[in-house]
Amino acid sequence: MTEIACGTAAVAIDFEGGHIASFCVGGREILSKNTLLPLFTLCLRDRDGESDIISAFDARECVVTGSGGDGYTASCGGFGKADISVEATVSPCEAPYLLKWRLSVANRTDAAIECVDYPQMAFTHKTTSDENVQIVWPYNEGVLVDDIYLREKTWFAYMEPDYPGNAFFAIYPGMVGSQFIAYMGDVGGQQLLDQATEQWKTLGLIN
Protein backbone atom coordinates (compact mmCIF):
# COMPACT_ATOMS: atom_id res chain seq x y z
CA MET A 1 0.00 0.00 0.00
CA THR A 2 1.34 3.43 -1.00
CA GLU A 3 0.31 6.45 1.08
CA ILE A 4 0.66 10.08 -0.05
CA ALA A 5 -0.10 13.15 2.04
CA CYS A 6 -1.97 16.07 0.45
CA GLY A 7 -2.44 18.92 2.90
CA THR A 8 -4.90 17.71 5.54
CA ALA A 9 -5.83 14.76 3.32
CA ALA A 10 -4.20 11.37 2.86
CA VAL A 11 -4.49 9.08 -0.15
CA ALA A 12 -3.72 5.37 -0.01
CA ILE A 13 -3.21 3.57 -3.35
CA ASP A 14 -3.07 -0.18 -3.79
CA PHE A 15 -1.14 -0.20 -7.07
CA GLU A 16 -0.78 -3.98 -7.10
CA GLY A 17 -4.52 -4.39 -6.48
CA GLY A 18 -5.28 -1.73 -9.09
CA HIS A 19 -7.37 0.72 -7.06
CA ILE A 20 -7.36 3.68 -4.68
CA ALA A 21 -7.97 2.18 -1.26
CA SER A 22 -8.58 5.28 0.83
CA PHE A 23 -9.04 9.04 0.62
CA CYS A 24 -9.33 10.74 4.00
CA VAL A 25 -10.07 14.45 4.38
CA GLY A 26 -9.78 15.90 7.87
CA GLY A 27 -9.63 12.39 9.27
CA ARG A 28 -12.84 11.29 7.55
CA GLU A 29 -13.04 8.70 4.78
CA ILE A 30 -14.85 10.07 1.71
CA LEU A 31 -14.42 7.07 -0.62
CA SER A 32 -17.30 4.67 -0.95
CA LYS A 33 -16.63 1.20 0.47
CA ASN A 34 -19.49 -0.24 -1.60
CA THR A 35 -18.05 0.66 -5.01
CA LEU A 36 -14.51 -0.31 -5.94
CA LEU A 37 -13.30 1.28 -9.16
CA PRO A 38 -10.08 0.40 -11.00
CA LEU A 39 -7.29 2.96 -10.75
CA PHE A 40 -7.52 3.45 -14.52
CA THR A 41 -9.45 2.21 -17.53
CA LEU A 42 -8.84 2.68 -21.22
CA CYS A 43 -10.81 1.81 -24.32
CA LEU A 44 -9.25 0.32 -27.45
CA ARG A 45 -11.25 0.67 -30.69
CA ASP A 46 -10.32 -1.52 -33.66
CA ARG A 47 -10.86 -0.91 -37.39
CA ASP A 48 -14.22 -2.70 -37.30
CA GLY A 49 -15.55 -0.41 -34.56
CA GLU A 50 -15.32 -3.04 -31.84
CA SER A 51 -14.18 -1.83 -28.43
CA ASP A 52 -12.11 -3.49 -25.73
CA ILE A 53 -12.18 -2.03 -22.22
CA ILE A 54 -8.98 -2.60 -20.22
CA SER A 55 -8.50 -1.63 -16.60
CA ALA A 56 -5.94 -1.77 -13.81
CA PHE A 57 -7.77 -4.85 -12.53
CA ASP A 58 -6.62 -6.73 -15.66
CA ALA A 59 -2.90 -6.15 -15.10
CA ARG A 60 -0.98 -9.30 -14.16
CA GLU A 61 2.29 -7.43 -13.64
CA CYS A 62 2.88 -4.31 -11.54
CA VAL A 63 6.18 -2.82 -10.36
CA VAL A 64 6.07 0.29 -8.15
CA THR A 65 9.01 2.70 -7.95
CA GLY A 66 9.54 6.09 -6.34
CA SER A 67 9.38 7.83 -3.00
CA GLY A 68 7.02 10.12 -1.12
CA GLY A 69 8.78 13.35 -2.07
CA ASP A 70 9.17 12.59 -5.77
CA GLY A 71 5.99 10.58 -6.25
CA TYR A 72 5.33 7.02 -7.33
CA THR A 73 5.06 5.23 -10.67
CA ALA A 74 3.36 1.87 -11.21
CA SER A 75 4.54 0.06 -14.35
CA CYS A 76 1.74 -2.30 -15.34
CA GLY A 77 1.66 -5.06 -17.95
CA GLY A 78 0.28 -8.51 -18.66
CA PHE A 79 -3.07 -7.36 -20.05
CA GLY A 80 -3.82 -10.64 -21.78
CA LYS A 81 -4.23 -10.44 -25.55
CA ALA A 82 -3.90 -6.63 -25.53
CA ASP A 83 -0.21 -5.91 -26.10
CA ILE A 84 0.04 -2.71 -24.10
CA SER A 85 1.95 -1.43 -21.10
CA VAL A 86 0.87 1.34 -18.76
CA GLU A 87 2.72 3.66 -16.39
CA ALA A 88 0.52 5.31 -13.76
CA THR A 89 2.22 8.17 -11.92
CA VAL A 90 1.09 10.26 -8.96
CA SER A 91 3.29 12.92 -7.42
CA PRO A 92 2.97 15.92 -5.10
CA CYS A 93 2.97 19.49 -6.40
CA GLU A 94 4.81 22.47 -5.02
CA ALA A 95 1.46 23.60 -3.59
CA PRO A 96 0.72 21.49 -0.49
CA TYR A 97 -2.89 20.73 -1.41
CA LEU A 98 -2.33 19.34 -4.91
CA LEU A 99 -1.43 15.96 -6.40
CA LYS A 100 -0.46 15.42 -10.05
CA TRP A 101 -1.61 12.31 -11.94
CA ARG A 102 -0.28 11.11 -15.30
CA LEU A 103 -0.97 7.97 -17.33
CA SER A 104 1.42 6.87 -20.10
CA VAL A 105 0.38 4.05 -22.44
CA ALA A 106 2.56 2.11 -24.90
CA ASN A 107 0.09 0.69 -27.42
CA ARG A 108 1.48 -2.09 -29.60
CA THR A 109 -1.90 -3.22 -30.94
CA ASP A 110 -3.62 -2.34 -34.23
CA ALA A 111 -6.42 -0.62 -32.30
CA ALA A 112 -6.60 3.06 -31.39
CA ILE A 113 -6.82 4.30 -27.82
CA GLU A 114 -10.20 6.00 -27.78
CA CYS A 115 -10.34 7.25 -24.20
CA VAL A 116 -8.60 7.01 -20.83
CA ASP A 117 -10.03 7.42 -17.32
CA TYR A 118 -7.49 8.11 -14.57
CA PRO A 119 -7.68 8.34 -11.60
CA GLN A 120 -11.03 6.77 -10.74
CA MET A 121 -12.77 7.13 -7.38
CA ALA A 122 -16.30 6.62 -6.07
CA PHE A 123 -17.32 8.94 -3.25
CA THR A 124 -19.70 8.38 -0.39
CA HIS A 125 -23.20 9.82 -0.51
CA LYS A 126 -24.82 11.63 2.42
CA THR A 127 -24.61 9.65 5.65
CA THR A 128 -27.14 11.89 7.45
CA SER A 129 -30.06 13.94 6.13
CA ASP A 130 -28.55 17.24 7.27
CA GLU A 131 -25.09 16.58 5.87
CA ASN A 132 -24.01 19.07 3.21
CA VAL A 133 -22.53 17.08 0.29
CA GLN A 134 -22.49 18.64 -3.17
CA ILE A 135 -20.88 18.02 -6.54
CA VAL A 136 -19.93 20.70 -9.06
CA TRP A 137 -20.70 19.06 -12.41
CA PRO A 138 -19.31 20.73 -15.59
CA TYR A 139 -22.54 20.86 -17.61
CA ASN A 140 -22.95 24.09 -19.61
CA GLU A 141 -22.01 26.89 -17.18
CA GLY A 142 -21.77 24.42 -14.30
CA VAL A 143 -24.34 22.71 -12.10
CA LEU A 144 -24.32 22.31 -8.32
CA VAL A 145 -25.71 18.86 -7.54
CA ASP A 146 -26.75 17.67 -4.08
CA ASP A 147 -28.25 14.36 -5.26
CA ILE A 148 -25.73 12.24 -7.15
CA TYR A 149 -28.49 9.91 -8.33
CA LEU A 150 -30.72 12.66 -9.71
CA ARG A 151 -29.66 12.31 -13.35
CA GLU A 152 -30.16 8.54 -13.33
CA LYS A 153 -33.79 9.09 -12.29
CA THR A 154 -34.55 11.16 -15.38
CA TRP A 155 -34.88 10.38 -19.08
CA PHE A 156 -31.43 11.88 -19.54
CA ALA A 157 -29.53 9.16 -17.66
CA TYR A 158 -25.86 8.78 -18.49
CA MET A 159 -25.18 6.84 -21.69
CA GLU A 160 -21.70 5.73 -22.66
CA PRO A 161 -20.69 7.15 -26.08
CA ASP A 162 -20.46 4.41 -28.67
CA TYR A 163 -20.04 3.87 -32.39
CA PRO A 164 -22.18 4.54 -34.30
CA GLY A 165 -23.46 7.49 -32.24
CA ASN A 166 -27.08 8.19 -31.34
CA ALA A 167 -29.08 10.58 -33.50
CA PHE A 168 -29.97 12.87 -30.59
CA PHE A 169 -26.32 13.59 -29.78
CA ALA A 170 -25.51 17.08 -31.02
CA ILE A 171 -21.95 16.12 -31.88
CA TYR A 172 -20.12 12.84 -32.42
CA PRO A 173 -19.75 10.76 -30.37
CA GLY A 174 -21.61 12.78 -27.72
CA MET A 175 -21.42 15.80 -25.47
CA VAL A 176 -17.99 16.47 -24.00
CA GLY A 177 -17.84 18.30 -20.70
CA SER A 178 -14.84 20.20 -19.44
CA GLN A 179 -12.24 18.14 -17.60
CA PHE A 180 -13.26 19.37 -14.18
CA ILE A 181 -15.37 18.07 -11.31
CA ALA A 182 -15.48 18.88 -7.61
CA TYR A 183 -16.82 17.05 -4.56
CA MET A 184 -17.55 19.12 -1.43
CA GLY A 185 -18.65 18.07 2.05
CA ASP A 186 -18.77 19.53 5.53
CA VAL A 187 -15.19 18.46 6.30
CA GLY A 188 -13.78 19.43 2.90
CA GLY A 189 -13.53 17.74 -0.46
CA GLN A 190 -11.55 17.63 -3.66
CA GLN A 191 -11.50 18.99 -7.17
CA LEU A 192 -10.17 17.22 -10.25
CA LEU A 193 -9.01 19.18 -13.28
CA ASP A 194 -6.92 18.65 -16.37
CA GLN A 195 -3.78 20.67 -17.09
CA ALA A 196 -3.27 20.01 -20.77
CA THR A 197 -0.23 22.26 -21.06
CA GLU A 198 1.71 20.04 -18.65
CA GLN A 199 -0.10 16.81 -19.60
CA TRP A 200 -1.03 16.29 -15.97
CA LYS A 201 -4.36 15.80 -14.27
CA THR A 202 -4.38 17.63 -10.94
CA LEU A 203 -6.34 16.64 -7.86
CA GLY A 204 -6.69 19.39 -5.28
CA LEU A 205 -8.03 19.55 -1.75
CA ILE A 206 -10.97 21.87 -0.94
CA ASN A 207 -10.89 23.24 2.59
C-alpha positions, 0 to 999 in steps of 0.5 A: 500500500502506498500512502501520499499526504496532500495537505490535511488529506491522505491518499492510499493507493493499492497499485498492485490491487489496481485501485485507490484504497482510501481518501481521507479528508480531515480524518474522515473517509470520503471514498465509498466502500461499496463501489470499488473502481479500478485505478484506470481504464482505457478503451481500445477501438479496432478498425471494425468499430469493436471496443475493448475495455482494459482496466488496472484490474486486468494487469498481471504485472505491476512494479512500483518505484519512487518515494514520497517526495518525488511521487510514485510510478506503477509500471503495469503489464500482462493485459492478456491479448492486448499488447500494451503497457501502462505507467501510472504516476502520482506525485505531489505538487509544489502547492501542499494541497495538490497531487499530479496524476499522469498515465502513459500508455505504450500501445502495440496493438492495431487498435486506437486508444479512444479514451482514458479514465485516470484516476477513478474514485467513487465517493460516499453519498450523504450519511445523514439527512442534514449533511451538506454534500455537493458536486460541481458538475461541468454541464454548460455553465456548471451545475451544483448537484446535491443528489448524485443519483438525480440524473439517473432518475430522469430520461437523460440518464448517463449513456456511454458514447459508442459507435455509431453514435445516437441521433440525438447527440448534437456532436459525435460521439456525444457531449464532451464536458470540461475536464473538471469536477469537484466534490464538497462536504462539511469536512472538505472535499476535492476537485479534479481538473486537467492541465493540458499544457503540462499533460497532468491531471491535478487533484486538489483539496478543498478546505 
